[in-house]
Amino acid sequence: MEATRKISIDELKNVSETLLYPLKARYMETKKKNGVISDPLSVKILDALHYDPTQGQPVKIPLLGICLRTIIFDEQAKKFLAENPDGIVINIACGLDTRFPRVDNGRVRWFDLDLPEAIKIRRHFFQETDRYRLIAKSALDPSWSEGIPKNKKALFIIEGLSMYFTEEENRRMLKIISDNFPGAECMIEILASWFVKMTSKSAGKKKYDDPLDNKLAGLVKWGTDSGRDLDGWFPSMKFIEEWFVTQPRLEVFPFWYRACCRVMPKMARVNKVVHLRFA
């Protein structure tokens, strides 16, 4: 990577452009004096891109939520590796995620999967090794599973993707896992259905200061109020548990948001990480 020349992000369009949002969230929290997360690598990556993270005034509540969901995914990945030190992790829609160096136990085999335009940028910052691989394919293309070992315990991480797929597309994505990785665990982030409907209705009407907020609102398609609703999608897929992202950490949010959550408890259950298991 050249030190003085910024890396272009012009190829990022529509869903692939959403990778900037979690990167920006971790960047902003790391820059704070007492942010909820510290991720210097995200700062290094964003500073190297031809993108100004200070443009506009981003909606701060979702950015905090993204950092809190990151903490949950990290905790669950570490738990999985503690129980399966030689396991496999497949990070679907990795974007410019920095999880692998954060949780690497020195033995896991890790696969980061995303669209070709996202992986192209990712290669500026992450080099493949015998334990770390990049897969430049859509999560809906079954061929992505071909080069991944099937004889070890696998964990799938699906962060920041399900809301940009329709229900049918989410079923297709999870069916690929079900068909190819029996016994796998899956952690998938899912928004509440009422929030998706509200966001979809306001898309194009409500204007945010940050252009990225406006684009994301128009891309949201699907959500469900509980991960239990996924039980029955396939005979092999079972709901295990779920964690609401903001509910346990309401103290980090502004007073007005905490007050809204007390009046309308569903506000604290907008976003969740759902644990699934494939028999």
N, C-alpha and C positions, 0 to 999 in steps of 0.2 A: 504494500500500500504506500503510495506517495504521500509524503508528509505535508506538502503544500497544496496539492490539488484535491478538491472536494470530489467525492464519488457521486455520480449522477443517480438520481432516483426516477428519471423520466419514464422508465419502462414500467413503473408501478402504476397500475390502473385498477379501479374498482376494488374488488376484495383484496387483491395483493397489496394495495396501498394502505390497508388497515394495519399492516405490520408497524407502521410509524406510531400508532396510538399507544400500544403498551410500551414501546421503546421510550416514547416521550414521557409516559407516566413514571417509569423508573428513573429517567433522567431528572425530572423535576423533583422527585422525592429525595433523590441522592444529593441534589444541590441544596436542599433545605438543611438547616442546622440540626433539627431533630426529626427528620423524615421517617416514615414507617418502614422504609427499606433503604439499604445502602448497596448500590450496584455500580461501582466505578467503571466496569467494562461497558455498561450501557452509555455512560457519559462519553467514553472514548469513541464508541461507535457513532453516536449521534453527532458528535463534533466533527467526525470525518465525512459526514454526508452533506450533500448540497441541499440542505434543508434548515430553515430557521425555526427552532423550537419555541421561540418567543413570539411568533406572529399571532396576533389576536389574543383574546383571553379565553383559554380553554375552559370547558365545564369541569370544575375541580372535583365534584363528587365522583363521577365515573373514573377519573384518574386515580383517586384514592382507592376505589374499589378494585381497580386493576392490580394495584400493588398488593392489596390484601389477598386477592385470589392467587397472586404469584407466590405469596408466603404459604398458602395452603397447598398448592401444587408441589412446592419445594419440600414441605414437611412429608407429604405422602410419598414422594419419590425417594426421599431418604429412608422412610420406613420400609418401603418395598426393597430397597437395596440392602438394608440391614437384615432382612429376612431371606433375600435372594442375591447374595453378593456377586454371583456370576450370571445374573439375569440379563435380560435385554430390555431396553427402553426405546420405544418408538414415539417420537414427538411430532404429532401431526399438525401441520400449519405452524411450523416453528418460527417463521418470520425472522426477526433478528433477536430471538430469545437468547438469553445467556445462562440458561439453567444447567447445561452440561458441566461447565467448569465449576459451578457452585456446588453441585451434589456428587460429582465424580468420586467414586470410591477406589479408583485405580484398577477395577476389574470388569465393570459393566461394559457391555457393547451397546453403543448408543447410535440411533439412526434419527437424523433430523430430516423431515419431509415437508416440502412446500412446492409451490408453483415454480417453474423455471426462472422467471424474472426475480423472484425472491431469493432463490438459491444462488443466482448469479451475484447478487450483492453480498450475500452471506459469505461467499468464498473469499471476499476481501479480508475477512476477519477470522475465519475458522478453517483450519487445514485438516484434511482427512488423515486418519491414522488407521492402524489395524483394529482399533476399538471404536473409532468414530467415523461415521459415514453420512454423506449428504445424498438425498434422493430428490431429484428435480421432476416431480410429477404431481398431478392432481390427487387429492385424497379420494376422489371418485373413480380413479383408474385402478382396477384390480391388480395390474401388473407391478405396482409398487411393492407388493408383498413378496415378490419372487426371490429377491436376493437376501431375505432376512431369515436367519435360522429358525426352525420350527421346533427344535428339540430342547429349548430352554424356557423357563418361566418368563413371560413377557408382560410389561406394563405399557399401556398406551396412554399418552397425555394429549388431550384435545382441548386446548385453551384458546379462547377468542375466535372460534370458528362456527360452532353450531348455529349461532344466531344469523349467520349470513347464508345458511343453507335452508332450503325448504324442508319440511318433515320428510318428504320422499327422499331427498338427497341425504339427509342424516341417516335414514334407514339403510340406504345403499352403502354409505361409509361404514357403518357399524356391522353390516352384513359381511363386508370384506374381512373384518376382524374375526367375526364369528366363524366364517368358512375356513379360515387359514390358521387361526391361533387358538385352538382349544385350550382351556385353562387360563387364558390371559385375564389380566385385570385391566380396567379402563377407568381413567379419571377424566370426565368431560364437563366443561362449563356450560351451563344452560341458563338463559334468562327466563323470567316469569312471562307467561303468555299475555297478561294484561299490560305489561310494560312494552312488549313488542307491538301490540295493537296501538297503544298510545303513541309510541315512537313513529310507527308507520303513518298514522294519521297526521302527525305534525310535520312529517318530512316535506320539505319544500315550502312550508308555511312559516314555521318558526326559524328565524335566522340567528345563528350563533356568531360570536366574534371570530372564532377560530374556524377557518374553512374546512378543516378536517372533521370537526364536529358535524357540520352540515352534510358532508359526504357520508359519514357513518350512519346518520339517521335514515338516509334513503336506501341503505343496503340491508337493514335488519328485516328478517323474514319470519323467523320461527322461535317459539319458546314454549315452555310448559311449566306449570306451577309446582310440580314435584317430579323428581326422578323416578318415582314409583310408576308414573305414567308410561315409562319405557318397558316395564315388565310386560311380557307377552308379545313384544315385537318379534322375537325369535325364541324358540323353545330353549335354546342354549344360554340366552342372555338374562341375567338376574340382577335386580336392583339390590345393592348391599346397604348403602347409607348415603347421606348427603350433608354438606356443610354450607350454610348460608354465609356468604362472603362478608357482609358488613355487620351482621347481627352481633357477633362476639366482640367487635371492636368499635362500637358506636362512639366511644370517647374521643376518637381521633377526628371525628367529623365536626363541622361547625354546629353551633347551638341550634340554628333554625332547622337543620336536617334532623338532629336528635329529637327536637320537639315534634317534627312531622312524623317520625317513626313511632313516637309514643301515641299520637293521635290515630295514626294509620299504620298499625304493625306490619302490614304487607310491604311497606316501604323498605323495611329492613330485610325483606326476603326477595328482593328483586333479582338477585344474582346468587347462583349456587354452583358448587362443584359436586358432581354426582359420581359415586363409585359404583361401577358395574363389574360383573364377573361373568366370564363365558365358560360354561360347564364343559 
